[in-house]
């Protein structure tokens, strides 16, 4: 059986931790109840996105104290899960509860539940890391360095139906739980506290948290570490890093490495599963006249007998006798009882089976206590039951019957869903005679007998259990006790483990024989309502009676009139039977005739309606059979048609196979063509690239030619201009020469020029 675990916590700007938190707890937590205290860093988006989170606002019930408001939430919020969870976790988002070495938590919790463990305090270790890790994986695998800290030896895991109060101290660093306190044989759960991940992150967060403290917190010294200076915080951080060790190292034993003393080993009233507190010697006065007699009727309950007896002997209240009557068991029940060496156990064995009521009468008759506590032999008392109930009766002399709540368990002692609503009385407006009579009449029995302690005077006033009743003998007794003026009170706490046996083996289980007997036996219990005194009846039912002739009628007539208006067969049967038994004259015969004609005391109308419905159903079924036959014929015809289609389909399939084969060949050719095309495209791309490159070079060459041509043209023009100038100079010189030659001086000096040229040649 997978345990149902509900987790309660407070969130404030935890966006960087929530991923680690959910990855750690998701494998074994069914429901998260998260109180947010004004997060602004994206935490709310993460919480709303998680399908198992119930998000609530954190309200400060102590306006000037964050710490006390936090404590109030942690002490009270989890109580709403008492009937829906097997285990409660109260923790912080930076606290990771685990077993180490990768051990899964769910099987461990189931195992501890079977062993009767009710609370699992954690061995606390303060973890540290130089930086905040990136958001992936599990912190218990990635950050494993830490040191033991007594402040984190916290109560974080417990059974909600076993613990009445947690009694947390500020910061949940201490606890004073009240209830059935049973520890595991050895402590294995660890709390790894992941507050110190990166110094700067831690310092900034401490400073911000200091601003959230209220006036009362500061005055009371709550959360003082939030007010530390940076230097002091740095010194603490350095000390932590120096003292830390790898908690995942081979051979690490948390039970030996934890910081002691452990508060749960110091508190009285806590015992380890599988062990028993020492039993004090029994005073002679107890043996002569005990305060409480525990009444146990036993029949074929050998597998449970020892646990039942031990649960009484282990009670802190020792002024008790155990009166056991074995109703002719054949499974060794009596032998188990004879094996106890305790003078408080008083056993009687009946030679033949007499049934529940007769055996209970024999047990009550032998009891000597002032208070009589009922306990079935397959159930067991929870710690503190007798002391609390006896103290209540001592303090409330006006109450004769004090009940507690049952903790419903299965064959193995694990939590089970109840088949009765034992919590109903807690919703009553009061525990007055009127309220109990109305509840017993309209709703039946909501009290669990093995959770009752009763004054002896109440039995004396009510008389014996009716041996003719098997299923409602307890209800019959409660009605008679209330009618006799004895008050009933219900404590809002579990006092007895009520075992629901497999296969509906309990006599109170919802099965055919118990339903039949219950209906019949309720008609007999109604006689006690008819015997109420007029004042009590008017107090309880006067407002429910119709106006008219019954205002001054005897109580029995008024009850019959009330029952005739009910829809339950038992009430209608009572109304008709009363009319029959009281008919003495013509008026009585008329009343009988009228009542028996309208009150379906035997359920005949219901039977007729059922028969009519069955006839209609049969008719409809016949029509459906015809339609089914028609559908079957159509189906056969369709199948025949499908047979022909199948042949055509086979041919088509063959053709299709051939087409597919041809298509496969085409696909191969297409693949080849595609390959060739790809190669051609690749060559084309390369050729285009080469052509583009050649074109670029050609353009550059043409540009260079163009530039060279322009320069040649310029130079040619310059040459032409120079040539023209030279030609012009030559022409001018030639003209001048010709003029000189034609001049007289030229001619007269001709002989001299020739002589000069001759001399020059000779000189050379």
SVG drawing of the C-alpha trace seen along z (x, -y; Angstrom):
<svg xmlns="http://www.w3.org/2000/svg" viewBox="-66 -92 160 118">
<polyline fill="none" stroke="black" stroke-width="0.4" points="0.0,0.0 1.5,-3.3 1.2,-5.8 -0.7,-9.1 1.6,-11.9 0.6,-15.6 3.2,-18.3 2.8,-21.7 5.3,-24.6 5.7,-28.3 7.2,-30.0 8.9,-33.3 11.0,-34.1 12.2,-30.5 12.2,-30.3 15.8,-29.1 15.0,-26.3 11.6,-25.1 12.9,-22.9 15.1,-21.0 12.3,-20.9 9.7,-19.3 12.2,-16.9 13.1,-15.6 9.5,-15.3 7.4,-14.5 8.2,-10.7 6.5,-10.3 4.3,-13.3 0.7,-13.2 -0.4,-16.8 1.4,-20.0 -0.2,-22.9 2.0,-25.9 1.4,-29.2 3.0,-32.0 4.3,-35.1 4.3,-37.6 6.9,-36.1 7.9,-38.4 10.6,-36.4 8.5,-34.1 7.8,-31.5 4.1,-31.9 4.2,-31.0 6.1,-27.8 3.7,-26.9 0.6,-27.5 2.0,-25.3 2.5,-22.2 -0.6,-20.0 -0.3,-18.8 0.1,-22.2 -2.7,-23.9 -1.6,-27.5 -2.7,-29.6 -1.8,-33.1 0.2,-33.2 -1.6,-35.4 0.0,-36.7 -2.3,-35.7 0.2,-37.5 0.4,-40.9 3.7,-41.8 5.4,-38.4 6.3,-36.5 7.8,-33.7 4.7,-33.2 2.4,-33.3 4.6,-30.7 4.4,-28.5 0.6,-28.8 0.3,-27.6 2.7,-24.7 0.8,-23.6 -2.7,-23.8 -2.8,-23.6 -1.9,-19.9 -4.9,-18.9 -7.2,-19.2 -5.4,-16.1 -6.2,-13.8 -8.7,-11.7 -7.1,-11.9 -3.4,-11.3 -1.3,-8.5 1.7,-10.8 2.2,-14.5 5.4,-16.4 5.8,-19.9 9.0,-21.3 10.7,-24.3 11.5,-24.5 15.3,-24.4 14.9,-21.2 15.2,-17.8 14.1,-14.7 15.6,-11.5 17.2,-8.2 20.5,-8.5 22.0,-6.0 19.1,-6.5 16.7,-4.6 13.1,-5.4 10.9,-7.0 7.5,-5.5 8.3,-1.9 10.0,-3.0 6.9,-4.9 4.7,-1.9 7.1,0.3 7.1,-2.1 3.3,-2.3 3.0,1.5 5.4,1.4 3.1,-1.0 5.5,-4.0 3.7,-7.3 6.5,-9.9 9.8,-10.1 12.0,-12.9 14.9,-13.7 18.6,-13.8 19.7,-17.3 22.6,-18.3 23.5,-21.8 24.7,-21.6 26.9,-24.2 28.3,-24.8 30.4,-27.8 27.8,-28.7 24.1,-28.1 24.0,-25.0 22.2,-25.3 18.7,-24.0 18.9,-20.4 19.1,-17.0 18.8,-16.3 20.5,-18.4 21.0,-15.4 23.2,-13.9 25.0,-17.1 25.6,-18.9 26.7,-16.4 29.0,-18.4 27.6,-19.4 27.9,-19.1 25.5,-18.0 23.4,-20.8 21.0,-20.1 18.8,-23.0 17.7,-20.8 16.9,-17.7 13.3,-18.5 9.9,-16.8 8.9,-16.8 7.2,-13.5 4.3,-12.0 1.0,-10.2 -1.9,-12.7 -4.4,-10.4 -1.9,-9.5 -0.6,-13.0 -3.1,-15.3 -0.7,-18.3 2.7,-19.0 3.7,-21.7 6.3,-23.3 8.7,-25.9 9.7,-29.0 11.3,-28.0 10.2,-24.4 13.5,-23.8 11.7,-22.1 8.5,-20.2 6.4,-18.9 4.0,-16.4 1.0,-15.0 -0.7,-11.7 0.4,-8.1 4.1,-8.7 6.0,-5.7 9.4,-6.1 11.1,-3.8 13.5,-1.1 16.4,-3.2 16.5,-6.8 17.2,-6.8 15.5,-9.8 17.9,-12.8 17.1,-16.4 19.6,-18.1 19.2,-21.8 20.2,-23.8 20.2,-27.3 23.9,-28.0 24.4,-27.8 26.7,-30.6 27.8,-33.2 26.6,-36.3 23.2,-34.7 22.9,-33.7 23.9,-37.1 21.5,-38.9 18.6,-36.6 19.4,-37.0 19.3,-40.8 15.9,-40.6 14.5,-38.2 15.5,-40.5 13.1,-43.1 10.2,-40.6 10.6,-40.3 7.9,-42.0 8.3,-44.0 7.5,-41.0 10.1,-38.9 12.8,-41.5 11.8,-42.0 11.6,-38.2 14.9,-37.4 13.3,-35.4 15.3,-35.1 18.3,-36.9 20.6,-35.3 18.9,-37.4 20.3,-40.5 23.9,-39.3 26.5,-41.6 28.2,-40.6 31.4,-40.0 29.7,-37.6 28.0,-35.8 31.3,-35.4 32.9,-34.0 30.0,-31.5 30.3,-30.5 34.1,-29.9 33.5,-27.8 30.9,-25.8 33.1,-25.1 36.0,-24.1 33.9,-21.6 31.9,-20.2 32.4,-16.6 31.1,-14.5 27.9,-12.9 27.7,-10.6 31.1,-9.0 31.2,-5.2 30.6,-4.2 28.8,-7.4 26.3,-6.6 23.9,-9.4 22.8,-7.9 26.4,-8.1 27.3,-11.4 24.2,-13.4 24.3,-16.1 23.2,-14.8 21.3,-14.8 18.2,-14.0 15.2,-15.8 12.9,-12.8 15.0,-10.5 14.8,-12.9 11.0,-13.3 8.8,-11.0 6.0,-9.1 7.9,-8.2 8.8,-4.6 10.6,-2.8 8.5,-0.5 9.0,3.1 9.7,2.2 7.6,1.7 8.0,-0.6 8.5,1.3 5.3,2.2 5.0,1.1 4.0,3.5 0.3,3.9 -0.9,2.6 -3.2,4.8 -5.9,2.2 -6.1,2.4 -6.6,6.1 -9.4,5.7 -11.3,2.8 -9.9,1.3 -11.0,-2.1 -11.4,-0.9 -12.5,2.5 -11.6,3.2 -14.3,5.4 -13.1,7.8 -15.3,10.4 -13.3,12.7 -14.2,15.3 -11.7,16.8 -9.3,13.8 -6.1,15.6 -4.1,13.6 -5.0,10.3 -5.5,11.2 -1.9,10.5 -1.8,7.0 -5.2,6.2 -4.1,7.3 -0.6,5.7 -2.2,2.4 -4.0,2.3 -1.0,3.5 1.2,0.9 -1.1,-2.0 0.3,-4.6 -2.9,-4.1 -2.3,-1.1 -5.4,-1.1 -7.2,1.3 -8.4,4.9 -8.9,6.7 -12.1,8.8 -12.0,11.3 -14.8,13.7 -13.9,16.2 -17.0,17.2 -16.0,20.8 -13.1,20.1 -11.5,23.0 -8.4,21.3 -6.3,21.1 -7.5,17.7 -7.9,18.9 -4.4,20.5 -2.9,17.2 -4.6,15.5 -3.6,18.2 0.0,17.5 0.0,14.1 1.3,13.9 -0.5,10.7 -3.1,10.8 -5.1,8.0 -6.2,10.4 -9.4,12.2 -10.4,14.8 -13.6,16.8 -14.3,19.4 -17.8,20.2 -18.5,23.9 -20.6,23.0 -20.9,20.0 -23.6,17.7 -23.1,14.7 -22.1,11.1 -24.8,9.8 -24.9,12.7 -21.0,12.7 -21.0,9.0 -23.6,9.4 -21.4,12.0 -18.3,9.7 -20.1,6.7 -21.4,8.9 -17.8,9.9 -16.4,6.3 -15.6,4.6 -14.4,1.1 -16.3,-2.1 -15.7,-2.8 -16.1,-0.1 -14.0,-0.5 -15.1,1.6 -12.4,3.1 -12.9,5.8 -10.4,8.6 -9.4,7.8 -8.8,4.1 -6.2,2.4 -6.1,-0.6 -3.9,-3.6 -1.5,-5.0 -3.1,-7.3 -6.6,-6.1 -7.6,-5.0 -5.9,-7.9 -7.7,-10.5 -11.1,-8.9 -11.0,-8.2 -9.8,-11.8 -12.7,-13.1 -15.3,-11.1 -13.6,-12.2 -13.9,-15.9 -17.4,-15.6 -19.7,-13.8 -22.7,-14.8 -21.4,-12.6 -21.9,-8.8 -20.5,-7.7 -17.3,-9.2 -16.3,-8.0 -13.2,-8.8 -12.6,-8.4 -11.5,-5.1 -8.4,-4.9 -9.6,-2.6 -6.9,-0.1 -6.8,3.0 -5.7,6.5 -2.1,5.5 -2.7,2.3 -2.3,-0.1 -4.7,-3.0 -8.0,-2.0 -11.1,-3.9 -13.9,-3.5 -17.3,-2.1 -19.0,-4.1 -19.0,-7.9 -17.5,-8.0 -16.8,-11.7 -20.4,-12.7 -20.9,-13.5 -18.1,-16.1 -20.4,-18.2 -23.3,-18.1 -24.4,-21.5 -24.1,-19.9 -24.2,-16.6 -27.7,-17.1 -30.3,-14.4 -32.3,-15.9 -29.4,-15.8 -28.5,-12.2 -32.2,-10.9 -32.7,-12.6 -29.4,-11.3 -30.1,-7.7 -33.6,-7.9 -32.8,-9.5 -29.2,-8.5 -28.6,-5.4 -25.4,-4.6 -22.3,-6.8 -20.6,-5.7 -17.8,-3.1 -18.3,-0.8 -14.5,0.2 -13.8,-3.6 -16.2,-3.9 -15.7,-4.2 -19.0,-4.0 -20.0,-4.5 -21.3,-1.4 -24.5,-3.3 -25.4,-3.7 -25.4,0.1 -27.4,0.5 -30.1,-1.9 -30.3,-0.5 -30.1,3.2 -28.6,6.0 -27.7,6.1 -30.6,7.7 -29.3,11.2 -31.8,11.3 -29.9,8.5 -26.7,9.1 -26.0,6.0 -27.7,3.1 -27.2,4.3 -24.9,1.3 -27.3,-1.3 -30.1,0.4 -28.0,-0.1 -27.1,-3.8 -30.8,-4.6 -31.7,-3.1 -28.9,-4.8 -29.9,-8.2 -33.6,-7.5 -32.6,-6.8 -31.0,-10.2 -27.3,-9.4 -25.3,-11.9 -22.8,-11.0 -19.7,-13.0 -17.3,-12.4 -13.6,-13.4 -12.2,-14.7 -9.2,-12.3 -8.4,-8.8 -8.3,-6.3 -8.7,-2.9 -7.4,-1.2 -10.5,0.3 -9.6,3.2 -11.7,3.6 -11.1,7.2 -10.6,8.5 -13.7,9.8 -16.1,7.8 -15.5,10.2 -16.6,7.6 -20.2,8.0 -20.8,4.3 -19.5,4.6 -21.9,3.8 -22.8,7.2 -26.2,8.9 -26.8,10.6 -25.9,7.5 -28.2,5.3 -31.1,7.7 -30.6,8.0 -30.1,4.2 -33.4,3.4 -35.3,5.9 -33.5,5.0 -34.1,1.2 -37.9,1.9 -37.3,3.3 -35.1,0.4 -38.0,-1.9 -39.9,-0.5 -37.5,-2.4 -38.4,-5.7 -42.1,-4.8 -41.3,-4.3 -39.8,-7.8 -41.4,-10.0 -43.6,-12.7 -41.2,-15.5 -38.2,-13.8 -40.2,-12.9 -41.5,-16.4 -38.0,-17.8 -36.6,-15.6 -39.4,-15.2 -42.2,-17.7 -41.3,-20.0 -41.4,-17.1 -45.0,-15.9 -48.0,-17.0 -50.5,-19.3 -53.8,-17.8 -55.0,-14.9 -51.6,-13.7 -50.7,-16.7 -52.1,-15.1 -51.8,-11.4 -49.6,-8.9 -45.9,-8.9 -46.3,-5.5 -49.0,-6.9 -47.0,-10.1 -44.0,-8.0 -46.1,-5.8 -47.4,-8.9 -43.8,-10.2 -42.6,-6.8 -45.5,-6.6 -44.2,-9.8 -40.7,-8.2 -39.6,-6.3 -37.6,-3.6 -39.2,-0.2 -38.3,0.3 -40.2,-2.9 -43.2,-2.1 -43.3,1.5 -43.3,0.1 -46.2,-2.3 -48.4,0.5 -47.5,2.9 -48.3,0.3 -51.6,-0.5 -52.4,3.3 -51.4,3.8 -53.3,0.8 -56.5,1.3 -59.2,1.9 -62.3,0.2 -63.8,-1.1 -61.5,-4.2 -58.5,-2.0 -59.6,0.3 -60.1,-2.7 -56.6,-3.9 -55.1,-0.5 -57.0,-0.4 -55.8,-3.8 -52.2,-3.3 -51.8,0.2 -53.2,-1.1 -50.6,-3.8 -47.6,-2.7 -45.6,-0.3 -44.4,1.6 -43.2,4.6 -41.7,2.7 -44.4,4.0 -44.6,0.8 -40.9,1.0 -41.1,4.6 -43.9,3.8 -41.9,0.9 -38.9,3.2 -40.9,5.9 -42.4,3.3 -38.9,2.0 -37.7,5.6 -40.6,6.4 -39.8,3.3 -36.2,4.2 -37.0,7.8 -39.3,6.4 -36.6,4.1 -34.1,6.9 -36.4,9.1 -36.7,6.3 -32.9,6.0 -32.6,9.7 -34.7,9.4 -32.7,6.4 -29.6,8.3 -30.8,11.3 -31.6,8.9 -28.2,7.3 -26.6,10.8 -28.4,11.7 -27.2,8.4 -23.7,9.2 -23.7,12.6 -24.8,11.1 -22.2,8.5 -19.6,11.1 -20.5,13.0 -20.2,9.9 -17.0,9.2 -15.8,12.7 -16.3,11.9 -14.6,8.6 -11.8,10.4 -11.1,12.4 -11.1,9.2 -9.0,7.6 -6.5,10.5 -6.3,9.9 -6.0,6.2 -3.3,6.9 -1.4,9.0 -1.8,6.2 -0.7,3.7 2.3,5.8 3.3,5.9 2.7,2.1 4.8,1.6 7.6,3.7 7.5,1.7 7.3,-1.5 10.4,-0.3 12.2,0.0 11.1,-3.4 12.2,-4.7 15.7,-3.2 15.9,-4.9 14.6,-8.1 17.3,-7.9 20.0,-7.4 18.6,-10.3 18.4,-12.4 22.1,-11.5 23.1,-12.4 21.1,-15.6 22.7,-16.5 26.1,-15.9 25.2,-18.0 23.8,-20.8 27.1,-20.7 29.1,-20.9 26.9,-23.7 27.4,-25.5 31.1,-25.2 31.1,-26.3 28.9,-29.3 31.3,-30.1 34.3,-29.8 32.5,-31.8 31.7,-34.5 35.4,-34.6 36.5,-34.8 33.9,-37.5 35.3,-39.5 38.8,-39.1 37.8,-40.2 36.0,-43.2 39.1,-44.1 41.2,-43.6 38.8,-45.7 39.0,-48.4 42.8,-48.3 42.7,-48.4 40.4,-51.3 42.7,-53.2 45.7,-52.3 43.9,-53.4 43.1,-56.8 46.7,-57.2 47.9,-56.3 45.5,-58.7 46.7,-61.4 50.4,-60.7 49.6,-60.5 47.9,-63.8 50.9,-65.2 53.3,-63.7 51.2,-65.2 51.2,-68.6 55.0,-68.4 55.4,-67.2 53.3,-70.0 55.4,-72.4 58.6,-70.9 57.2,-71.1 56.3,-74.6 59.8,-75.4 61.4,-73.6 59.3,-75.3 60.2,-78.6 63.9,-77.7 63.8,-76.6 62.1,-79.7 64.7,-81.8 67.5,-79.8 66.1,-80.3 65.9,-84.0 69.4,-84.1 70.6,-82.3 68.9,-84.8 70.4,-87.6 73.7,-89.4 75.5,-88.7 75.0,-85.0 76.3,-84.9 79.3,-87.2 80.4,-85.0 80.0,-81.7 83.8,-81.3 84.5,-81.8 82.0,-79.1 83.6,-76.6 87.1,-77.4 85.8,-76.9 84.4,-73.5 87.6,-72.4 89.7,-73.5 87.4,-71.7 87.7,-68.5 91.5,-68.6 91.4,-69.4 89.4,-66.2"/>
</svg>
